[in-house]
Amino acid sequence: MDRKLDCGIVKDLLPLYVDGMASDISKKSIEKHLEHCKNCNEMYHNMTYNLEIESQSLEIQDVKRFLKKTKRMYLFYGLSVLSFISILVCFIVDLALNKGMTWSLIVGCAVIFADAFIYVLLVCKKKKSFIAMVVISIGTFCLLSVIQITIYYLMNVGTFWIFRYGFPILFLWLGVLWIPVLMGTFLKWNIWDCIALSMLLAILGNYMTKRITGDFVWNDIFHIHNFILHSFGEIIGMLLFGTIGRIKKWRKYL
């Protein structure tokens, strides 16, 4: 390798030389060639400049990811501290006024539920809507149970309504929310079709809710008129968002 290298060979060896993969003999021959060859020397400087730019861009991306992660971490820690303080204050006030834990249990459960939901939105990257719905389902079930236990057993107020009205209505509306989310997550429906489906299910949800609570009678023309009137907005929204969803889908095939 003591003989002079021509430009073609040097250009082939330059990537290895820049990456530090060339042998010591090849390095010496390339360096001797670069001392007197202007074209190869210019090519070498361009390659090293591009390599520096790429390394700097990678470093900037790493810094941005670190700052984003740190921002999320401190945001969640801040919310956790504020939540803990608010729950503690509620417990102290509740103990001082009622000589026990009553409404503070409801507040504490609601705050924990909200923190869990925010944590999912901050941390989850894939299937965020699906995981958020899992948190909403579990959180609302627990919160509703705590409300019933607190009001009926600890405060001795009201009736035991959770099995007659609470859980049936809760599961009904969770189904209204879950079906569009499942369609969007697993069947890849667009957001407009999911909204249209949720509005269609909301009409059924309103009807079933009235049936559960006993506020709807088919033989009463007044109830039928009110039901149709209240469902008119959902029907218009369903048609509007469904049309937008069809247009978005057709554009992909044009």
C-alpha positions in Angstrom: 0.0 0.0 0.0 3.0 2.3 -0.2 2.3 3.0 -3.9 0.1 5.9 -4.7 -3.7 5.3 -4.9 -5.8 6.6 -7.7 -8.9 8.7 -6.9 -11.3 5.8 -7.6 -9.8 3.6 -5.0 -9.6 6.5 -2.5 -13.3 7.4 -3.0 -14.2 3.7 -2.3 -12.1 3.7 0.8 -13.2 7.1 2.2 -16.4 5.8 3.9 -14.3 3.2 5.8 -11.7 5.9 6.6 -14.3 8.3 7.9 -15.9 5.6 10.1 -12.5 4.5 11.4 -12.8 1.1 9.9 -9.8 1.3 7.5 -6.5 -0.5 8.3 -3.4 1.5 9.4 -1.7 1.0 6.1 -4.8 2.2 4.2 -5.1 5.2 6.4 -1.6 6.3 5.7 -2.0 5.9 1.9 -5.4 7.8 2.0 -3.9 10.6 4.0 -0.9 11.0 1.6 -3.4 11.1 -1.3 -5.6 13.7 0.4 -2.5 16.0 0.8 -2.2 16.6 -2.9 -5.7 15.7 -4.3 -8.1 18.6 -4.1 -11.2 16.7 -5.3 -10.8 13.8 -2.9 -10.0 16.2 -0.1 -13.2 18.1 -0.8 -15.2 14.9 -0.8 -13.6 13.9 2.5 -14.6 17.2 4.1 -18.1 16.9 2.8 -18.4 13.5 4.3 -17.1 14.5 7.7 -19.4 17.6 7.7 -22.5 15.5 6.9 -21.5 13.1 9.6 -21.2 15.9 12.1 -24.6 17.3 11.1 -26.2 13.8 11.5 -24.6 13.3 14.9 -25.7 16.7 16.1 -29.3 16.1 14.9 -29.3 12.8 16.8 -28.0 14.5 19.9 -30.8 17.2 19.6 -33.4 14.5 19.2 -32.1 12.7 22.3 -32.2 16.0 24.3 -35.8 16.7 23.1 -36.9 13.2 24.1 -35.2 13.6 27.5 -36.9 17.0 28.1 -40.3 15.7 27.0 -40.0 12.7 29.3 -38.8 14.9 32.2 -41.6 17.3 31.6 -44.2 14.5 31.8 -42.5 13.1 34.9 -42.5 16.4 36.8 -46.1 17.1 35.6 -47.3 13.8 37.0 -45.3 14.2 40.2 -46.8 17.7 40.7 -50.3 16.4 40.2 -49.7 13.5 42.6 -48.5 15.9 45.3 -51.4 18.2 44.8 -53.8 15.3 44.9 -52.3 13.9 48.1 -52.6 17.3 49.8 -56.2 17.8 48.6 -57.2 14.3 49.8 -55.4 14.8 53.2 -57.1 18.2 53.7 -60.5 16.6 52.9 -59.9 13.8 55.3 -58.9 16.2 58.1 -62.0 18.4 57.6 -64.3 15.4 57.3 -62.9 14.0 60.6 -63.2 17.3 62.3 -66.8 18.0 61.2 -68.4 14.5 61.1 -66.2 12.6 63.5 -65.5 10.1 60.7 -64.8 9.6 57.0 -67.9 10.2 54.9 -67.8 12.6 51.8 -64.0 12.7 51.9 -64.0 9.1 50.7 -65.9 10.1 47.6 -63.5 13.1 47.0 -60.4 10.9 47.5 -61.7 8.2 45.1 -62.6 10.8 42.5 -59.1 12.4 42.7 -57.3 9.1 42.4 -59.5 8.2 39.4 -58.6 11.5 37.7 -54.9 11.0 38.4 -55.0 7.5 36.9 -56.7 8.9 33.8 -54.1 11.7 33.4 -51.3 9.2 33.9 -52.6 7.0 31.1 -52.8 10.0 28.7 -49.2 11.1 29.6 -47.5 7.7 29.5 -49.3 5.5 27.0 -48.2 5.8 23.3 -50.1 2.9 21.7 -53.8 2.1 22.0 -54.2 5.1 24.2 -58.0 5.3 23.8 -58.4 1.6 24.6 -56.3 1.8 27.8 -58.1 5.1 28.8 -61.4 3.3 28.5 -60.2 0.5 30.7 -59.3 3.1 33.4 -62.6 4.9 32.9 -64.6 1.6 33.3 -62.8 0.5 36.4 -62.7 4.0 37.9 -66.4 4.7 37.4 -67.3 1.3 38.8 -65.2 1.9 42.0 -66.4 5.5 42.3 -70.1 4.6 42.0 -69.6 1.8 44.6 -67.9 4.2 47.0 -70.7 6.8 46.6 -73.3 4.2 47.4 -71.5 2.8 50.4 -70.7 6.3 51.8 -74.1 7.7 51.4 -76.2 4.7 52.5 -74.0 3.1 55.2 -71.8 5.9 56.5 -74.2 8.9 56.2 -77.5 7.0 56.5 -79.0 8.9 53.6 -81.2 7.7 50.7 -81.8 4.2 49.6 -79.8 1.3 48.2 -80.1 2.1 44.5 -76.8 0.8 43.1 -78.1 -2.6 41.9 -81.5 -1.4 40.7 -80.3 1.7 38.8 -76.6 2.4 39.3 -74.9 -0.6 37.8 -77.4 -1.2 34.9 -77.1 2.4 33.7 -73.3 2.4 34.2 -72.8 -0.8 32.2 -75.2 0.5 29.5 -73.3 3.7 28.9 -70.0 2.0 29.2 -71.2 -0.2 26.3 -72.1 2.9 24.4 -68.5 4.2 24.8 -66.7 0.9 24.4 -68.2 -0.2 21.1 -66.9 2.8 19.1 -63.5 2.5 20.8 -63.2 -1.2 20.0 -64.2 -0.5 16.4 -61.5 2.2 16.1 -58.8 0.2 17.9 -59.2 -3.2 16.2 -61.2 -2.6 13.0 -59.4 0.7 12.3 -62.5 2.8 11.9 -61.8 6.5 11.4 -62.7 8.9 14.2 -65.8 10.2 12.2 -67.3 6.8 11.9 -66.7 6.1 15.6 -68.5 9.4 16.5 -71.4 8.6 14.3 -71.7 5.1 15.8 -71.5 6.6 19.3 -74.4 9.0 18.5 -76.5 6.1 17.2 -75.8 4.1 20.4 -76.6 7.2 22.5 -80.2 7.1 21.1 -80.5 3.5 22.3 -78.8 4.4 25.6 -81.2 7.2 26.3 -84.2 4.9 25.6 -82.8 2.1 27.8 -82.0 4.6 30.6 -85.5 5.8 30.6 -86.8 2.3 30.7 -84.6 1.4 33.6 -85.7 4.5 35.6 -89.3 4.1 34.6 -89.5 7.5 32.9 -90.7 6.2 29.6 -94.0 4.7 28.5 -94.7 3.7 24.9 -98.5 4.3 25.3 -97.9 7.9 26.4 -97.7 10.2 23.4 -96.0 12.9 25.5 -93.1 10.5 26.3 -92.8 9.4 22.7 -92.8 13.1 21.5 -90.0 14.1 24.0 -87.9 11.0 23.1 -88.1 11.8 19.3 -87.3 15.5 20.0 -84.3 14.7 22.2 -83.0 12.1 19.7 -83.2 14.6 16.8 -79.8 16.1 17.6 -78.2 12.7 17.8 -79.7 11.7 14.4 -78.4 14.9 12.7 -75.0 14.4 14.2 -74.9 10.8 13.2 -75.7 11.6 9.6 -73.2 14.5 9.5 -70.3 12.6 11.0 -71.1 9.5 9.1 -71.0 11.4 5.8 -67.7 12.9 6.7 -66.4 9.5 7.6 -67.5 8.1 4.2 -65.9 11.0 2.4 -62.6 10.5 4.3 -62.6 6.8 3.4 -63.5 7.3 -0.3 -60.6 9.8 -0.7 -58.1 7.1 0.2 -59.2 5.0 -2.8 -59.2 7.9 -5.3 
